[in-house]
Amino acid sequence: MIDPGAVRVKAAAFLKVPIERMGDDVTLLSLVQESFLLVQLVIELEEEFGARLVQEDLKDVKTVGDLVKAIVTHEVI
C-alpha cells in the first residue's frame, strides 16, 4: 500500500517546495506554472510508487490532494 505522506514528500522534493506547501487544497498550478513539469511529476511518482495512471485518471486532478489520491488508488500490484 502506498503511503500518502511519502507521495507528498516525493512531490515536494521534485517541485523543490517546502512540504508545508503540500496541503490537500493547494492547487497544482499554484506550485508550478509549466504543464510539462506537472507531467514529469506524475511520471516520477508513477515510477517511484508503482502506480499507473492514464489521461482519464488525471482529468479531475487539480490539487495536491487529488494527485496524492490518484497515485494511491492506482497502485499496480
CNS distance restraints for C-alpha pairs under 8 A (distance, minus, plus):
assign (resid   1 and name CA) (resid  72 and name CA) 7.58 0.50 0.50
assign (resid   1 and name CA) (resid  75 and name CA) 7.59 0.50 0.50
assign (resid   2 and name CA) (resid   6 and name CA) 7.78 0.50 0.50
assign (resid   2 and name CA) (resid   7 and name CA) 7.83 0.50 0.50
assign (resid   2 and name CA) (resid  49 and name CA) 6.72 0.50 0.50
assign (resid   2 and name CA) (resid  72 and name CA) 5.47 0.50 0.50
assign (resid   2 and name CA) (resid  75 and name CA) 7.21 0.50 0.50
assign (resid   3 and name CA) (resid   7 and name CA) 6.59 0.50 0.50
assign (resid   3 and name CA) (resid  72 and name CA) 7.35 0.50 0.50
assign (resid   4 and name CA) (resid   8 and name CA) 6.42 0.50 0.50
assign (resid   4 and name CA) (resid  68 and name CA) 6.11 0.50 0.50
assign (resid   4 and name CA) (resid  69 and name CA) 7.57 0.50 0.50
assign (resid   4 and name CA) (resid  72 and name CA) 6.61 0.50 0.50
assign (resid   5 and name CA) (resid   9 and name CA) 6.27 0.50 0.50
assign (resid   6 and name CA) (resid  10 and name CA) 6.11 0.50 0.50
assign (resid   7 and name CA) (resid  11 and name CA) 6.06 0.50 0.50
assign (resid   7 and name CA) (resid  45 and name CA) 7.12 0.50 0.50
assign (resid   7 and name CA) (resid  49 and name CA) 7.91 0.50 0.50
assign (resid   7 and name CA) (resid  68 and name CA) 6.25 0.50 0.50
assign (resid   7 and name CA) (resid  71 and name CA) 7.79 0.50 0.50
assign (resid   8 and name CA) (resid  12 and name CA) 6.01 0.50 0.50
assign (resid   8 and name CA) (resid  19 and name CA) 7.21 0.50 0.50
assign (resid   8 and name CA) (resid  22 and name CA) 6.49 0.50 0.50
assign (resid   8 and name CA) (resid  64 and name CA) 7.89 0.50 0.50
assign (resid   8 and name CA) (resid  68 and name CA) 6.90 0.50 0.50
assign (resid   9 and name CA) (resid  13 and name CA) 6.16 0.50 0.50
assign (resid   9 and name CA) (resid  19 and name CA) 6.35 0.50 0.50
assign (resid  10 and name CA) (resid  14 and name CA) 6.12 0.50 0.50
assign (resid  10 and name CA) (resid  45 and name CA) 7.40 0.50 0.50
assign (resid  11 and name CA) (resid  15 and name CA) 6.08 0.50 0.50
assign (resid  11 and name CA) (resid  41 and name CA) 6.90 0.50 0.50
assign (resid  11 and name CA) (resid  45 and name CA) 7.31 0.50 0.50
assign (resid  12 and name CA) (resid  16 and name CA) 5.71 0.50 0.50
assign (resid  12 and name CA) (resid  17 and name CA) 5.16 0.50 0.50
assign (resid  12 and name CA) (resid  18 and name CA) 6.22 0.50 0.50
assign (resid  12 and name CA) (resid  19 and name CA) 5.54 0.50 0.50
assign (resid  12 and name CA) (resid  21 and name CA) 7.99 0.50 0.50
assign (resid  12 and name CA) (resid  22 and name CA) 6.75 0.50 0.50
assign (resid  13 and name CA) (resid  17 and name CA) 6.53 0.50 0.50
assign (resid  13 and name CA) (resid  18 and name CA) 7.81 0.50 0.50
assign (resid  13 and name CA) (resid  19 and name CA) 7.99 0.50 0.50
assign (resid  14 and name CA) (resid  41 and name CA) 6.90 0.50 0.50
assign (resid  15 and name CA) (resid  31 and name CA) 7.64 0.50 0.50
assign (resid  15 and name CA) (resid  32 and name CA) 7.69 0.50 0.50
assign (resid  15 and name CA) (resid  41 and name CA) 7.77 0.50 0.50
assign (resid  17 and name CA) (resid  21 and name CA) 6.76 0.50 0.50
assign (resid  17 and name CA) (resid  31 and name CA) 7.81 0.50 0.50
assign (resid  18 and name CA) (resid  22 and name CA) 7.45 0.50 0.50
assign (resid  21 and name CA) (resid  26 and name CA) 7.26 0.50 0.50
assign (resid  22 and name CA) (resid  26 and name CA) 6.50 0.50 0.50
assign (resid  22 and name CA) (resid  64 and name CA) 6.22 0.50 0.50
assign (resid  23 and name CA) (resid  64 and name CA) 6.47 0.50 0.50
assign (resid  23 and name CA) (resid  65 and name CA) 6.98 0.50 0.50
assign (resid  24 and name CA) (resid  63 and name CA) 6.47 0.50 0.50
assign (resid  24 and name CA) (resid  64 and name CA) 5.15 0.50 0.50
assign (resid  24 and name CA) (resid  65 and name CA) 3.89 0.50 0.50
assign (resid  24 and name CA) (resid  66 and name CA) 7.38 0.50 0.50
assign (resid  25 and name CA) (resid  63 and name CA) 5.73 0.50 0.50
assign (resid  25 and name CA) (resid  64 and name CA) 6.52 0.50 0.50
assign (resid  25 and name CA) (resid  65 and name CA) 6.32 0.50 0.50
assign (resid  26 and name CA) (resid  30 and name CA) 7.13 0.50 0.50
assign (resid  26 and name CA) (resid  63 and name CA) 5.38 0.50 0.50
assign (resid  26 and name CA) (resid  64 and name CA) 5.75 0.50 0.50
assign (resid  26 and name CA) (resid  65 and name CA) 7.68 0.50 0.50
assign (resid  27 and name CA) (resid  31 and name CA) 6.99 0.50 0.50
assign (resid  27 and name CA) (resid  62 and name CA) 5.72 0.50 0.50
assign (resid  27 and name CA) (resid  63 and name CA) 4.09 0.50 0.50
assign (resid  27 and name CA) (resid  64 and name CA) 6.19 0.50 0.50
assign (resid  28 and name CA) (resid  32 and name CA) 6.24 0.50 0.50
assign (resid  28 and name CA) (resid  38 and name CA) 7.94 0.50 0.50
assign (resid  28 and name CA) (resid  62 and name CA) 6.00 0.50 0.50
assign (resid  28 and name CA) (resid  63 and name CA) 5.17 0.50 0.50
assign (resid  28 and name CA) (resid  64 and name CA) 6.01 0.50 0.50
assign (resid  29 and name CA) (resid  33 and name CA) 5.45 0.50 0.50
assign (resid  29 and name CA) (resid  62 and name CA) 7.75 0.50 0.50
assign (resid  32 and name CA) (resid  37 and name CA) 7.22 0.50 0.50
assign (resid  32 and name CA) (resid  38 and name CA) 7.21 0.50 0.50
assign (resid  34 and name CA) (resid  38 and name CA) 6.84 0.50 0.50
assign (resid  35 and name CA) (resid  39 and name CA) 6.38 0.50 0.50
assign (resid  36 and name CA) (resid  40 and name CA) 6.31 0.50 0.50
assign (resid  37 and name CA) (resid  41 and name CA) 6.13 0.50 0.50
assign (resid  38 and name CA) (resid  42 and name CA) 6.31 0.50 0.50
assign (resid  39 and name CA) (resid  43 and name CA) 6.32 0.50 0.50
assign (resid  40 and name CA) (resid  44 and name CA) 6.09 0.50 0.50
assign (resid  41 and name CA) (resid  45 and name CA) 6.15 0.50 0.50
assign (resid  42 and name CA) (resid  46 and name CA) 6.05 0.50 0.50
assign (resid  43 and name CA) (resid  47 and name CA) 6.20 0.50 0.50
assign (resid  44 and name CA) (resid  48 and name CA) 6.08 0.50 0.50
assign (resid  45 and name CA) (resid  49 and name CA) 5.95 0.50 0.50
assign (resid  45 and name CA) (resid  50 and name CA) 7.94 0.50 0.50
assign (resid  45 and name CA) (resid  51 and name CA) 7.52 0.50 0.50
assign (resid  45 and name CA) (resid  71 and name CA) 7.29 0.50 0.50
assign (resid  46 and name CA) (resid  50 and name CA) 5.41 0.50 0.50
assign (resid  46 and name CA) (resid  51 and name CA) 4.53 0.50 0.50
assign (resid  46 and name CA) (resid  52 and name CA) 5.86 0.50 0.50
assign (resid  46 and name CA) (resid  53 and name CA) 7.48 0.50 0.50
assign (resid  46 and name CA) (resid  71 and name CA) 6.99 0.50 0.50
assign (resid  47 and name CA) (resid  51 and name CA) 6.89 0.50 0.50
assign (resid  49 and name CA) (resid  71 and name CA) 7.74 0.50 0.50
assign (resid  49 and name CA) (resid  75 and name CA) 7.22 0.50 0.50
assign (resid  50 and name CA) (resid  75 and name CA) 5.77 0.50 0.50
assign (resid  50 and name CA) (resid  76 and name CA) 5.74 0.50 0.50
assign (resid  50 and name CA) (resid  77 and name CA) 7.98 0.50 0.50
assign (resid  51 and name CA) (resid  71 and name CA) 5.92 0.50 0.50
assign (resid  51 and name CA) (resid  72 and name CA) 7.45 0.50 0.50
assign (resid  51 and name CA) (resid  74 and name CA) 5.17 0.50 0.50
assign (resid  51 and name CA) (resid  75 and name CA) 4.07 0.50 0.50
assign (resid  51 and name CA) (resid  76 and name CA) 5.27 0.50 0.50
assign (resid  52 and name CA) (resid  71 and name CA) 7.73 0.50 0.50
assign (resid  52 and name CA) (resid  74 and name CA) 5.81 0.50 0.50
assign (resid  52 and name CA) (resid  75 and name CA) 6.53 0.50 0.50
assign (resid  52 and name CA) (resid  76 and name CA) 6.48 0.50 0.50
assign (resid  53 and name CA) (resid  57 and name CA) 5.86 0.50 0.50
assign (resid  53 and name CA) (resid  58 and name CA) 7.31 0.50 0.50
assign (resid  53 and name CA) (resid  70 and name CA) 7.68 0.50 0.50
assign (resid  53 and name CA) (resid  71 and name CA) 7.56 0.50 0.50
assign (resid  53 and name CA) (resid  74 and name CA) 6.50 0.50 0.50
assign (resid  54 and name CA) (resid  58 and name CA) 6.90 0.50 0.50
assign (resid  55 and name CA) (resid  59 and name CA) 6.52 0.50 0.50
assign (resid  57 and name CA) (resid  61 and name CA) 7.79 0.50 0.50
assign (resid  57 and name CA) (resid  70 and name CA) 7.05 0.50 0.50
assign (resid  58 and name CA) (resid  70 and name CA) 7.59 0.50 0.50
assign (resid  60 and name CA) (resid  66 and name CA) 7.66 0.50 0.50
assign (resid  61 and name CA) (resid  66 and name CA) 5.02 0.50 0.50
assign (resid  61 and name CA) (resid  67 and name CA) 5.75 0.50 0.50
assign (resid  61 and name CA) (resid  70 and name CA) 7.73 0.50 0.50
assign (resid  62 and name CA) (resid  66 and name CA) 6.25 0.50 0.50
assign (resid  62 and name CA) (resid  67 and name CA) 7.41 0.50 0.50
assign (resid  63 and name CA) (resid  67 and name CA) 6.36 0.50 0.50
assign (resid  64 and name CA) (resid  68 and name CA) 6.17 0.50 0.50
assign (resid  65 and name CA) (resid  69 and name CA) 6.11 0.50 0.50
assign (resid  66 and name CA) (resid  70 and name CA) 6.13 0.50 0.50
assign (resid  67 and name CA) (resid  71 and name CA) 6.29 0.50 0.50
assign (resid  68 and name CA) (resid  72 and name CA) 6.14 0.50 0.50
assign (resid  69 and name CA) (resid  73 and name CA) 5.98 0.50 0.50
assign (resid  70 and name CA) (resid  74 and name CA) 6.16 0.50 0.50
assign (resid  71 and name CA) (resid  75 and name CA) 6.66 0.50 0.50
